[in-house]
Amino acid sequence: MDIRSANFSDVLEQYKPMIFKIINTLHIYRDHSYYFHEGVVALWTAYRQFNEEKGSFSAYAYTTIRGTLLNVLKAERLFDDNHAPWDKEYEEFIPDDSVSLDEQIKQLEPYMECLTQNQQIWVVEHIFYGKGIKQIAREHRTTDAAVKSWRRGAIQNIMRYINKI
């Protein structure tokens, strides 16, 4: 069959078994319709991008479909690794170590002794309140460059203090 002259529905009928075979060889055991759909989209991509001068369509279709399904599996695995479902039962095992903001700031006092007043402002505003450079500069009526200087100095002084310990 000449792929360029064939209708995609005919190509799909011919290559459906290939899509199912790839799904089986990749040991995909759930959501078959989802993976079949991804395989059909990959077949469409292969159908649209195929260049007859570079080889046979069946080899190109196989590689495209398999590669697409592997990419989908990889993306799902990465998502599952980074996003665990929350279960209410876990909450009883989490200790309540909630510390007030004032207590957290007091815990940092030894590190902040070596800082200037402006550097202390940057540490508290940025780390505890999550404010950005522009917001801190606006609230303290100074320039962004000045706040960046506070930040740079604070980091350097804290690093020096930590290295002395």
N, C-alpha and C positions, 0 to 999 in steps of 0.2 A: 504494500500500500504506500502510495506517495503521500507523505505527511502534509506537504503544502497544499495539495488538492483535496485532502480529506477534511470532512466536517469534524469539529471537536467532539461531538456526541458519538461519532463512529470511533474516534481514537479512544475515547473514554471507555466505550464498551469493550474494545480490544484490550485495553491495559488495566481494567478493573482487577483481573486476577493477579497482576503484578503488584498492585497496591496492597491487596490482601496478603500476598506472599511476603512482602516487605514488612508489613505489620506483624505477621507471625514470626518472621526471622528475628525481629527486634524484641520479641517476647513481650509485646504490648498486650496486656491482659484486661485492660479496662478502657472504657470510653472509646470503643471501636469506631463509632460513628464520627467522633471528633477527629480521630487520627485519619480515618478514611477521607473526611473532608479536607484535611491538611494535605493528604496525598493527591487528591483531585486538584487542589490549587497548585501544587507542585507540578503535576502533569500539565496543567494549563500553562504554567510558566515555561516548562520545557517545550511545549507545543509552540508557544509564541517566539521563543528565543533560539530554536533549533537552527543550526547551520549545517546543511547537507555536506559541505566540503570537509567537515571535521569528524565525520564518522556516522555510525548508525543511530537512528532515533531511539531504538529500544535501549541501547547502552546509555545514551544521554538521559532518557527518561528515568531509567533505573537509578542512575547516580543522583539525579535531581530530586527524585522522590525520597530516596533513602537519606540523602543529606538534609533535606528539609525536615523529615521526621526526627532525625537525630538532633537537629537544632531545637526542635520543639521539646523533645525529651530533656535536653540539657537545660533549657530555660525553665522548665517545670521543676527539675531537680534543684536548681539554684534557688528558685522561689521557695520550695519546700524547706530547703536547708536554712533559709534566712527568715522564714515566717512560720513560727510554731503556733498551732491553734491554742487559744487560751481556754483553760478549764477551771471552773470555780473551785474544784477540789485542791488545786495547787495553792490557793490563797492561804490555807491554814498552815502551810509549811514555810511561808515567807515571814521572817521575823519583822516585827514592827520597829524598825530602827529609824523612824522618822525623827528628824532633828530639825528644830526650827531654824529659820534663816539667821536669826541672831546668834544661835549656837554655832552654826556653820562658820559665820564670820569670825567668831571668837576663836574657833579652831585654827583659823588662818593667821591670827595675830602675830605669832612668832615669825612667820614669813613676811609679814607686812611691815615689821619694824624697820627693815632696811629700805623701805620705799618712801618716796616723797609723797606729799599730800595728793598731788595730781595723779601719781601712779596708783595710789590706793583707791582713788576715785575710779580709775579705769578698771582695776581688778574687781571691785565690788559691783560696779554698774554692768560690766561685761559678763563676768563669770556668774554672778548670782541673779542678775536681772535679765541677762541675755540681750543687752542693748548693743547696737552696732556703733561704729565710729561716728557716723553722721548724727545719730540720735544723741550720743553723749556730748558731741561738740555743740549741738543746738541747745541742749539743756544747760550747759555750762558756759554758753556764750563765748565759744572759742572756735578755732579753725579745725578742720579735719586733720591737717598736718600736725597740729599741736597734740591732738589725742593720739595720733599714731606715734608720736614721740614719747608720750606717756607709756603707751603700750610697750614700745621697744625697750625703754628704760626699765619698766617693771619686769619684763621677762629676763633681761640681763641681770638685774639685781637679785631676783629670786633664784636664778641659776647659780650665781656666785654663792648665795647663802646655802643652797642645797649642796654644792660641791665642798663647802667648808665642813658640813656635818659629817 
